[in-house]
């Protein structure tokens, strides 16, 4: 799973960087959007971890995600939507 997410982040970032180097404005805007999506995906992937349950006990072996990371990624999503 980590490999798939890493490859997805790399492909999105590479495609966004390529589009940023183009001449046309629409491609530059698309490149900016791809780079922001790759950064958001990277931040979300870094927040997935296994550890102690935050508030209440969960089923053993179940993946636990940090809700703080999800809340912190929501702000750049809204900002990138407003910019685009």
Secondary structure as a PSIPRED ss2 file (coil, helix, strand):
# PSIPRED VFORMAT (PSIPRED V4.0)

   1 X C   1.000  0.000  0.000
   2 X H   0.000  1.000  0.000
   3 X H   0.000  1.000  0.000
   4 X H   0.000  1.000  0.000
   5 X H   0.000  1.000  0.000
   6 X H   0.000  1.000  0.000
   7 X H   0.000  1.000  0.000
   8 X H   0.000  1.000  0.000
   9 X H   0.000  1.000  0.000
  10 X H   0.000  1.000  0.000
  11 X H   0.000  1.000  0.000
  12 X H   0.000  1.000  0.000
  13 X H   0.000  1.000  0.000
  14 X H   0.000  1.000  0.000
  15 X H   0.000  1.000  0.000
  16 X H   0.000  1.000  0.000
  17 X H   0.000  1.000  0.000
  18 X H   0.000  1.000  0.000
  19 X H   0.000  1.000  0.000
  20 X H   0.000  1.000  0.000
  21 X C   1.000  0.000  0.000
  22 X C   1.000  0.000  0.000
  23 X C   1.000  0.000  0.000
  24 X C   1.000  0.000  0.000
  25 X H   0.000  1.000  0.000
  26 X H   0.000  1.000  0.000
  27 X H   0.000  1.000  0.000
  28 X H   0.000  1.000  0.000
  29 X H   0.000  1.000  0.000
  30 X H   0.000  1.000  0.000
  31 X H   0.000  1.000  0.000
  32 X H   0.000  1.000  0.000
  33 X H   0.000  1.000  0.000
  34 X H   0.000  1.000  0.000
  35 X H   0.000  1.000  0.000
  36 X H   0.000  1.000  0.000
  37 X H   0.000  1.000  0.000
  38 X H   0.000  1.000  0.000
  39 X H   0.000  1.000  0.000
  40 X H   0.000  1.000  0.000
  41 X H   0.000  1.000  0.000
  42 X H   0.000  1.000  0.000
  43 X H   0.000  1.000  0.000
  44 X H   0.000  1.000  0.000
  45 X H   0.000  1.000  0.000
  46 X H   0.000  1.000  0.000
  47 X H   0.000  1.000  0.000
  48 X E   0.000  0.000  1.000
  49 X E   0.000  0.000  1.000
  50 X C   1.000  0.000  0.000
  51 X C   1.000  0.000  0.000
  52 X C   1.000  0.000  0.000
  53 X C   1.000  0.000  0.000
  54 X C   1.000  0.000  0.000
  55 X C   1.000  0.000  0.000
  56 X C   1.000  0.000  0.000
  57 X C   1.000  0.000  0.000
  58 X C   1.000  0.000  0.000
  59 X C   1.000  0.000  0.000
  60 X C   1.000  0.000  0.000
  61 X C   1.000  0.000  0.000
  62 X C   1.000  0.000  0.000
  63 X C   1.000  0.000  0.000
  64 X E   0.000  0.000  1.000
  65 X E   0.000  0.000  1.000
  66 X C   1.000  0.000  0.000
  67 X H   0.000  1.000  0.000
  68 X H   0.000  1.000  0.000
  69 X H   0.000  1.000  0.000
  70 X H   0.000  1.000  0.000
  71 X H   0.000  1.000  0.000
  72 X H   0.000  1.000  0.000
  73 X H   0.000  1.000  0.000
  74 X H   0.000  1.000  0.000
  75 X H   0.000  1.000  0.000
  76 X H   0.000  1.000  0.000
  77 X H   0.000  1.000  0.000
  78 X H   0.000  1.000  0.000
  79 X H   0.000  1.000  0.000
  80 X H   0.000  1.000  0.000
  81 X H   0.000  1.000  0.000
  82 X H   0.000  1.000  0.000
  83 X H   0.000  1.000  0.000
  84 X C   1.000  0.000  0.000
